[in-house]
């Protein structure tokens, strides 16, 4: 993804803004939601946010609040 790719269509939030939230200390999907609003409307982009976190070597949380490692995507 690039900085101009819209990751959250409901709020028109780009990949770059999500990455900026990560640079500011966000390390999981829920913190991304609180810091920049991505994923706060319909939630459909939360899996994409989790993949981005995995690409950045971070972790996400599952539906029960447990931390889970997300493997970075590999080129096909």
TORFI-276562 format. One record per atom (N, C-alpha, C): residue number from 1; atom name; y, z, x. Coordinates in pm, 1 decimal, decimal comma. Atoms other than C-alpha are relative to their C-alpha. Example, Ala and Ser with C-alpha at 12.3 -4.5 7.8 and 13.67 -1.06 7.14 Angstrom:
+-----+------+----------+----------+----------+
| pos | site |    north |       up |     east |
+-----+------+----------+----------+----------+
|   1 |    N |   -119,0 |      0,0 |     89,0 |
|   1 |   CA |   -450,0 |    780,0 |   1230,0 |
|   1 |    C |    120,0 |      0,0 |     90,0 |
|   2 |    N |   -119,0 |     -6,0 |    -82,0 |
|   2 |   CA |   -106,0 |    714,0 |   1367,0 |
|   2 |    C |    109,0 |     73,0 |    -77,0 |
+-----+------+----------+----------+----------+
END
This chain:
+-----+------+----------+----------+----------+
| pos | site |    north |       up |     east |
+-----+------+----------+----------+----------+
|   1 |    N |   -117,7 |      0,0 |     83,3 |
|   1 |   CA |      0,0 |      0,0 |      0,0 |
|   1 |    C |    124,4 |      0,0 |     88,1 |
|   2 |    N |   -125,4 |      1,7 |    -73,0 |
|   2 |   CA |    356,6 |    -49,4 |    105,1 |
|   2 |    C |    103,5 |     83,4 |    -71,3 |
|   3 |    N |   -101,2 |    -89,1 |     56,2 |
|   3 |   CA |    675,5 |    146,5 |     41,3 |
|   3 |    C |     59,7 |    -47,9 |   -131,7 |
|   4 |    N |    -57,0 |     52,4 |    123,3 |
|   4 |   CA |    779,4 |    -83,9 |   -244,2 |
|   4 |    C |   -102,2 |    -16,3 |   -111,1 |
|   5 |    N |    104,4 |     11,2 |    101,0 |
|   5 |   CA |    447,1 |    -79,6 |   -430,2 |
|   5 |    C |     15,9 |    114,5 |    -99,0 |
|   6 |    N |    -12,1 |   -104,4 |    102,4 |
|   6 |   CA |    482,5 |    106,0 |   -759,8 |
|   6 |    C |   -136,3 |     62,9 |    -19,2 |
|   7 |    N |    126,0 |    -72,1 |     15,0 |
|   7 |   CA |    213,9 |    371,5 |   -773,2 |
|   7 |    C |     -6,2 |     67,9 |   -137,1 |
|   8 |    N |     -8,5 |    -63,0 |    132,6 |
|   8 |   CA |    331,7 |    541,6 |  -1096,1 |
|   8 |    C |     90,7 |    -86,6 |    -86,8 |
|   9 |    N |    -76,8 |     90,6 |     84,1 |
|   9 |   CA |    437,7 |    290,6 |  -1358,1 |
|   9 |    C |     79,5 |     73,4 |   -107,4 |
|  10 |    N |    -72,4 |    -75,3 |    104,1 |
|  10 |   CA |    541,0 |    550,3 |  -1617,0 |
|  10 |    C |    137,1 |     45,9 |     49,1 |
|  11 |    N |   -124,9 |    -53,1 |    -56,8 |
|  11 |   CA |    807,7 |    691,9 |  -1385,8 |
|  11 |    C |     61,8 |    -92,2 |    103,8 |
|  12 |    N |    -47,6 |     98,5 |    -97,4 |
|  12 |   CA |    856,0 |    382,4 |  -1163,0 |
|  12 |    C |     15,6 |     62,1 |    139,1 |
|  13 |    N |     -1,4 |    -67,5 |   -130,0 |
|  13 |   CA |    769,0 |    581,8 |   -849,6 |
|  13 |    C |    -83,3 |    -81,5 |     98,4 |
|  14 |    N |     64,1 |     84,5 |   -100,0 |
|  14 |   CA |    682,6 |    387,5 |   -537,7 |
|  14 |    C |    -88,7 |     80,1 |     94,9 |
|  15 |    N |     84,2 |    -54,8 |   -106,3 |
|  15 |   CA |    426,9 |    446,0 |   -267,6 |
|  15 |    C |     87,4 |     72,8 |    102,4 |
|  16 |    N |    -89,8 |    -60,5 |    -98,2 |
|  16 |   CA |    719,3 |    522,3 |    -36,8 |
|  16 |    C |     49,1 |    137,2 |    -41,9 |
|  17 |    N |    -44,1 |   -131,8 |     47,0 |
|  17 |   CA |    840,4 |    809,4 |   -255,3 |
|  17 |    C |   -112,4 |    102,4 |      5,8 |
|  18 |    N |    114,7 |    -91,1 |    -10,3 |
|  18 |   CA |    491,3 |    957,7 |   -267,9 |
|  18 |    C |    -20,7 |     38,9 |    146,3 |
|  19 |    N |     13,1 |    -29,8 |   -143,2 |
|  19 |   CA |    466,9 |    929,1 |    111,3 |
|  19 |    C |    110,6 |     94,8 |     46,9 |
|  20 |    N |   -109,8 |    -90,0 |    -35,6 |
|  20 |   CA |    807,8 |   1097,9 |    138,6 |
|  20 |    C |    -31,6 |    142,8 |    -45,4 |
|  21 |    N |     40,2 |   -132,9 |     47,0 |
|  21 |   CA |    673,3 |   1387,5 |    -70,7 |
|  21 |    C |   -102,1 |     60,5 |     95,8 |
|  22 |    N |     99,6 |    -47,5 |    -97,1 |
|  22 |   CA |    378,9 |   1412,0 |    170,9 |
|  22 |    C |     70,3 |     42,3 |    129,0 |
|  23 |    N |    -75,5 |    -35,8 |   -121,1 |
|  23 |   CA |    620,4 |   1410,8 |    465,0 |
|  23 |    C |     75,6 |    130,7 |    -18,9 |
|  24 |    N |    -70,2 |   -123,9 |     31,9 |
|  24 |   CA |    803,0 |   1693,9 |    289,7 |
|  24 |    C |    -92,1 |    118,8 |    -20,9 |
|  25 |    N |     93,0 |   -111,7 |      7,7 |
|  25 |   CA |    486,0 |   1903,8 |    280,0 |
|  25 |    C |   -103,2 |     -7,0 |   -110,2 |
|  26 |    N |    100,1 |     11,6 |    107,1 |
|  26 |   CA |    294,7 |   1791,1 |    -30,1 |
|  26 |    C |   -133,1 |    -43,2 |     60,7 |
|  27 |    N |    130,2 |     30,9 |    -58,4 |
|  27 |   CA |    -76,0 |   1786,1 |     52,0 |
|  27 |    C |   -109,2 |    -15,5 |   -104,0 |
|  28 |    N |     98,3 |     20,2 |    105,4 |
|  28 |   CA |   -247,9 |   1753,6 |   -286,9 |
|  28 |    C |     68,9 |    -64,9 |   -119,9 |
|  29 |    N |    -53,7 |     74,1 |    114,0 |
|  29 |   CA |   -205,2 |   1563,1 |   -612,9 |
|  29 |    C |     95,0 |     85,8 |    -82,1 |
|  30 |    N |    -86,1 |    -84,7 |     82,8 |
|  30 |   CA |    -59,6 |   1856,3 |   -807,0 |
|  30 |    C |    136,6 |     23,7 |     63,1 |
|  31 |    N |   -128,1 |    -18,6 |    -67,8 |
|  31 |   CA |    209,6 |   1912,6 |   -545,6 |
|  31 |    C |     81,8 |   -128,3 |     -4,0 |
|  32 |    N |    -68,6 |    128,7 |     13,9 |
|  32 |   CA |    293,8 |   1540,6 |   -549,3 |
|  32 |    C |     64,1 |     -8,0 |   -137,7 |
|  33 |    N |    -51,4 |      3,5 |    137,5 |
|  33 |   CA |    334,4 |   1566,4 |   -927,5 |
|  33 |    C |    125,5 |     86,6 |    -11,4 |
|  34 |    N |   -115,2 |    -90,0 |      9,0 |
|  34 |   CA |    569,9 |   1862,0 |   -892,7 |
|  34 |    C |    119,6 |    -48,6 |     80,9 |
|  35 |    N |   -110,6 |     37,2 |    -88,5 |
|  35 |   CA |    774,1 |   1718,8 |   -606,1 |
|  35 |    C |     68,6 |   -130,5 |    -38,0 |
|  36 |    N |    -65,7 |    128,3 |     27,6 |
|  36 |   CA |    832,2 |   1359,1 |   -715,4 |
|  36 |    C |    -24,7 |    -53,5 |   -140,3 |
|  37 |    N |     22,2 |     40,5 |    138,3 |
|  37 |   CA |    697,3 |   1329,9 |  -1070,1 |
|  37 |    C |   -108,2 |   -102,9 |    -21,4 |
|  38 |    N |    108,9 |     96,9 |     15,8 |
|  38 |   CA |    430,7 |   1067,6 |  -1000,7 |
|  38 |    C |   -120,8 |     70,5 |    -60,0 |
|  39 |    N |    118,0 |    -58,6 |     63,4 |
|  39 |   CA |    132,1 |   1136,6 |  -1225,6 |
|  39 |    C |     30,3 |    101,4 |   -107,5 |
|  40 |    N |    -37,6 |   -104,9 |     95,0 |
|  40 |   CA |    327,8 |   1359,5 |  -1462,6 |
|  40 |    C |      5,2 |    -45,9 |   -145,3 |
|  41 |    N |     -9,5 |     48,0 |    138,1 |
|  41 |   CA |    327,4 |   1136,3 |  -1771,9 |
|  41 |    C |   -139,8 |    -24,9 |    -55,5 |
|  42 |    N |    132,8 |     29,3 |     56,7 |
|  42 |   CA |     -7,1 |    970,1 |  -1850,8 |
|  42 |    C |   -113,2 |     43,2 |     92,3 |
|  43 |    N |    102,5 |    -41,7 |    -95,9 |
|  43 |   CA |   -193,6 |   1073,2 |  -1533,2 |
|  43 |    C |    -85,3 |   -113,1 |     52,5 |
|  44 |    N |     82,4 |    112,9 |    -41,6 |
|  44 |   CA |   -337,5 |    725,4 |  -1485,1 |
|  44 |    C |      9,3 |    -32,4 |    148,0 |
|  45 |    N |    -16,5 |     29,7 |   -142,8 |
|  45 |   CA |   -203,9 |    703,0 |  -1129,6 |
|  45 |    C |    -53,1 |    111,4 |     89,7 |
|  46 |    N |     50,4 |   -109,7 |    -83,2 |
|  46 |   CA |   -352,2 |   1032,9 |  -1014,0 |
|  46 |    C |   -113,4 |    -41,8 |     92,9 |
|  47 |    N |    102,8 |     45,9 |    -95,1 |
|  47 |   CA |   -663,1 |    860,3 |   -871,7 |
|  47 |    C |     60,2 |    -79,2 |    116,5 |
|  48 |    N |    -64,3 |     75,5 |   -107,7 |
|  48 |   CA |   -436,5 |    623,3 |   -673,6 |
|  48 |    C |     72,4 |     94,5 |     95,2 |
|  49 |    N |    -65,3 |    -99,8 |    -85,3 |
|  49 |   CA |   -238,4 |    922,0 |   -546,0 |
|  49 |    C |   -104,4 |     68,4 |     87,4 |
|  50 |    N |    107,6 |    -63,8 |    -76,6 |
|  50 |   CA |   -564,5 |   1087,8 |   -441,4 |
|  50 |    C |    -50,1 |    -92,5 |    110,0 |
|  51 |    N |     41,6 |     94,9 |   -103,8 |
|  51 |   CA |   -669,1 |    769,9 |   -257,6 |
|  51 |    C |    102,4 |     -7,2 |    111,8 |
|  52 |    N |   -104,8 |      2,2 |   -101,8 |
|  52 |   CA |   -335,0 |    760,2 |    -79,5 |
|  52 |    C |     -8,1 |    124,5 |     87,4 |
|  53 |    N |     15,4 |   -123,3 |    -77,6 |
|  53 |   CA |   -380,2 |   1123,3 |     24,0 |
|  53 |    C |   -118,5 |    -12,0 |     95,2 |
|  54 |    N |    116,7 |     20,8 |    -85,1 |
|  54 |   CA |   -725,0 |   1033,0 |    155,7 |
|  54 |    C |     30,8 |    -92,7 |    115,9 |
|  55 |    N |    -39,3 |     92,8 |   -107,1 |
|  55 |   CA |   -579,1 |    741,0 |    349,7 |
|  55 |    C |     83,0 |     71,2 |    105,9 |
|  56 |    N |    -84,1 |    -76,0 |    -92,2 |
|  56 |   CA |   -337,5 |    987,4 |    505,5 |
|  56 |    C |    -74,1 |    116,3 |     65,1 |
|  57 |    N |     81,6 |   -104,6 |    -61,1 |
|  57 |   CA |   -623,6 |   1219,3 |    600,8 |
|  57 |    C |     15,3 |    136,4 |    -64,1 |
|  58 |    N |    -18,8 |   -126,5 |     70,2 |
|  58 |   CA |   -535,5 |   1484,9 |    344,2 |
|  58 |    C |   -110,1 |     19,6 |   -102,0 |
|  59 |    N |    102,0 |    -33,6 |     98,2 |
|  59 |   CA |   -738,9 |   1648,4 |     70,2 |
|  59 |    C |     62,7 |      2,4 |   -138,0 |
|  60 |    N |    -44,7 |    -11,7 |    137,7 |
|  60 |   CA |   -714,4 |   1659,4 |   -304,8 |
|  60 |    C |    -76,7 |    114,0 |    -64,8 |
|  61 |    N |     75,6 |   -102,0 |     71,9 |
|  61 |   CA |   -843,8 |   1899,5 |   -568,7 |
|  61 |    C |    -69,4 |    -64,4 |   -117,8 |
|  62 |    N |     72,4 |     53,8 |    113,8 |
|  62 |   CA |  -1102,7 |   1833,7 |   -835,1 |
|  62 |    C |     50,1 |     64,4 |   -129,0 |
|  63 |    N |    -42,9 |    -50,1 |    130,6 |
|  63 |   CA |  -1072,5 |   1915,7 |  -1207,0 |
|  63 |    C |     -9,9 |    151,4 |    -12,9 |
|  64 |    N |     17,4 |   -145,2 |      5,3 |
|  64 |   CA |  -1172,2 |   2276,5 |  -1133,5 |
|  64 |    C |     87,6 |     71,2 |    102,6 |
|  65 |    N |    -90,4 |    -60,0 |    -97,0 |
|  65 |   CA |   -907,8 |   2332,1 |   -866,2 |
|  65 |    C |    -57,9 |     18,3 |    138,3 |
|  66 |    N |     62,0 |    -14,2 |   -131,5 |
|  66 |   CA |  -1150,9 |   2318,0 |   -574,9 |
|  66 |    C |     46,0 |   -112,8 |     91,8 |
|  67 |    N |    -41,7 |    101,3 |    -95,7 |
|  67 |   CA |  -1033,5 |   2135,9 |   -263,0 |
|  67 |    C |   -118,1 |    -90,8 |     31,9 |
|  68 |    N |    102,1 |     97,4 |    -34,7 |
|  68 |   CA |  -1230,0 |   1820,4 |   -195,4 |
|  68 |    C |     56,8 |    -96,2 |    102,9 |
|  69 |    N |    -42,5 |     98,0 |    -99,7 |
|  69 |   CA |  -1211,1 |   1591,3 |    104,3 |
|  69 |    C |    -11,0 |   -139,0 |    -61,3 |
|  70 |    N |      2,5 |    137,6 |     47,2 |
|  70 |   CA |  -1130,6 |   1228,9 |     27,6 |
|  70 |    C |     -6,8 |    -88,2 |    122,7 |
|  71 |    N |     15,3 |     87,9 |   -115,0 |
|  71 |   CA |  -1256,6 |    971,9 |    272,3 |
|  71 |    C |    100,1 |   -114,2 |     -7,4 |
|  72 |    N |    -90,9 |    115,4 |     -0,8 |
|  72 |   CA |  -1005,2 |    707,2 |    376,7 |
|  72 |    C |    -73,1 |   -126,4 |    -42,2 |
|  73 |    N |     58,7 |    128,1 |     38,0 |
|  73 |   CA |  -1066,8 |    362,6 |    230,2 |
|  73 |    C |    -24,4 |    -81,5 |    124,8 |
|  74 |    N |     30,0 |     88,9 |   -110,8 |
|  74 |   CA |  -1225,3 |    112,1 |    462,6 |
|  74 |    C |     28,0 |   -142,5 |    -44,3 |
|  75 |    N |    -25,8 |    141,0 |     31,9 |
|  75 |   CA |  -1138,1 |   -255,9 |    480,4 |
|  75 |    C |   -128,5 |    -65,1 |    -46,4 |
|  76 |    N |    117,5 |     66,6 |     55,6 |
|  76 |   CA |  -1372,2 |   -470,3 |    276,5 |
|  76 |    C |    -36,2 |   -122,1 |     80,0 |
+-----+------+----------+----------+----------+
END
